[in-house]
Amino acid sequence: MFEPHQGNVRLDCDFDKIWDSLKNKGELSLQTEREGKPFIARATVATRGPHLGERVIIFFHEKSGKLTESVRSYECCWGHYYNCYGTRIGMYFKALSHSIRV
Protein backbone atom coordinates (compact mmCIF):
# COMPACT_ATOMS: atom_id res chain seq x y z
CA MET A 1 0.00 0.00 0.00
CA PHE A 2 1.19 3.48 -0.85
CA GLU A 3 1.28 6.38 1.55
CA PRO A 4 -0.42 9.72 0.85
CA HIS A 5 1.81 12.21 -0.98
CA GLN A 6 4.48 9.60 -1.61
CA GLY A 7 7.01 10.35 -4.35
CA ASN A 8 7.71 13.57 -6.20
CA VAL A 9 6.93 14.59 -9.77
CA ARG A 10 8.79 17.41 -11.54
CA LEU A 11 6.21 19.75 -13.02
CA ASP A 12 6.27 22.81 -15.26
CA CYS A 13 3.51 24.71 -13.42
CA ASP A 14 2.31 25.12 -9.86
CA PHE A 15 -1.16 24.25 -8.58
CA ASP A 16 -2.34 27.89 -8.60
CA LYS A 17 -1.58 28.37 -12.29
CA ILE A 18 -3.21 25.07 -13.29
CA TRP A 19 -6.33 25.58 -11.16
CA ASP A 20 -6.79 29.18 -12.35
CA SER A 21 -6.38 28.18 -15.99
CA LEU A 22 -8.92 25.35 -15.70
CA LYS A 23 -11.37 27.52 -13.78
CA ASN A 24 -11.13 30.40 -16.26
CA LYS A 25 -10.97 28.42 -19.52
CA GLY A 26 -13.01 25.37 -18.55
CA GLU A 27 -12.23 21.68 -18.38
CA LEU A 28 -9.46 20.24 -20.50
CA SER A 29 -9.32 16.93 -22.38
CA LEU A 30 -5.86 15.36 -22.38
CA GLN A 31 -4.10 12.04 -22.37
CA THR A 32 -1.29 10.64 -20.25
CA GLU A 33 2.12 10.84 -21.90
CA ARG A 34 3.33 7.27 -21.57
CA GLU A 35 0.18 5.19 -21.97
CA GLY A 36 -1.95 7.69 -23.88
CA LYS A 37 -4.89 7.19 -21.51
CA PRO A 38 -7.50 9.91 -22.17
CA PHE A 39 -8.85 11.96 -19.28
CA ILE A 40 -10.61 15.23 -18.51
CA ALA A 41 -9.42 17.70 -15.85
CA ARG A 42 -11.82 20.11 -14.14
CA ALA A 43 -11.23 22.74 -11.44
CA THR A 44 -13.78 23.26 -8.68
CA VAL A 45 -14.09 23.68 -4.92
CA ALA A 46 -14.73 20.70 -2.63
CA THR A 47 -18.27 20.67 -1.24
CA ARG A 48 -17.85 18.01 1.45
CA GLY A 49 -15.39 15.89 3.36
CA PRO A 50 -12.11 16.79 5.06
CA HIS A 51 -11.17 19.20 2.24
CA LEU A 52 -14.46 21.15 2.36
CA GLY A 53 -14.00 24.58 0.75
CA GLU A 54 -10.57 23.78 -0.71
CA ARG A 55 -9.72 24.11 -4.39
CA VAL A 56 -9.55 20.76 -6.15
CA ILE A 57 -8.75 19.44 -9.60
CA ILE A 58 -10.90 16.44 -10.48
CA PHE A 59 -9.84 13.96 -13.15
CA PHE A 60 -12.49 12.06 -15.10
CA HIS A 61 -12.49 9.12 -17.51
CA GLU A 62 -15.20 8.19 -19.94
CA LYS A 63 -16.71 4.83 -19.11
CA SER A 64 -19.60 3.37 -21.11
CA GLY A 65 -20.30 6.78 -22.64
CA LYS A 66 -20.50 8.47 -19.24
CA LEU A 67 -17.92 10.65 -17.44
CA THR A 68 -16.76 9.01 -14.23
CA GLU A 69 -14.62 10.68 -11.58
CA SER A 70 -11.42 8.73 -11.15
CA VAL A 71 -9.21 10.79 -8.83
CA ARG A 72 -8.90 14.16 -7.07
CA SER A 73 -5.98 16.45 -6.40
CA TYR A 74 -5.95 19.11 -3.74
CA GLU A 75 -3.19 21.71 -3.47
CA CYS A 76 -1.40 19.56 -0.87
CA CYS A 77 -1.21 16.69 -3.40
CA TRP A 78 0.36 18.72 -6.22
CA GLY A 79 3.85 17.56 -7.17
CA HIS A 80 3.52 14.18 -5.45
CA TYR A 81 3.06 10.91 -7.29
CA TYR A 82 0.24 9.83 -4.94
CA ASN A 83 -2.64 11.97 -3.67
CA CYS A 84 -4.13 12.26 -0.15
CA TYR A 85 -5.85 8.91 -0.55
CA GLY A 86 -2.77 7.04 -1.79
CA THR A 87 -4.04 6.93 -5.39
CA ARG A 88 -1.47 7.20 -8.17
CA ILE A 89 -1.93 10.58 -9.85
CA GLY A 90 1.47 11.82 -11.06
CA MET A 91 0.88 10.90 -14.70
CA TYR A 92 -2.13 13.22 -14.82
CA PHE A 93 -0.13 16.04 -13.24
CA LYS A 94 2.60 15.71 -15.87
CA ALA A 95 0.20 15.89 -18.81
CA LEU A 96 -1.79 18.75 -17.29
CA SER A 97 1.25 20.78 -16.26
CA HIS A 98 2.84 20.38 -19.69
CA SER A 99 -0.34 21.38 -21.54
CA ILE A 100 -0.86 24.56 -19.50
CA ARG A 101 2.79 25.58 -19.84
CA VAL A 102 2.76 25.21 -23.64
GIGIMO-V460996 format. One record per backbone hydrogen bond with DSSP energy under -1.0 kcal/mol. CO is the residue of the C=O (numbers start at 1). NH is the residue of the N-H. If there is no record, write none. Layout:
# GIGIMO-V460996
<<CO NH> <CO NH>>
This chain:
# GIGIMO-V460996
<<3 6> <6 82> <14 18> <15 19> <16 20> <17 21> <18 22> <19 23> <20 24> <21 25> <22 26> <28 41> <30 39> <37 32> <39 30> <40 60> <41 28> <42 58> <44 56> <46 53> <49 52> <51 54> <54 46> <56 44> <57 73> <58 42> <59 70> <59 71> <60 40> <61 68> <63 66> <66 63> <68 61> <71 59> <73 57> <74 77> <77 80> <79 9> <81 89> <81 90> <83 5> <83 86> <87 83> <89 92> <89 93> <90 94> <91 95> <92 96> <93 97> <94 98> <95 99> <96 100> <97 101> <98 102>>
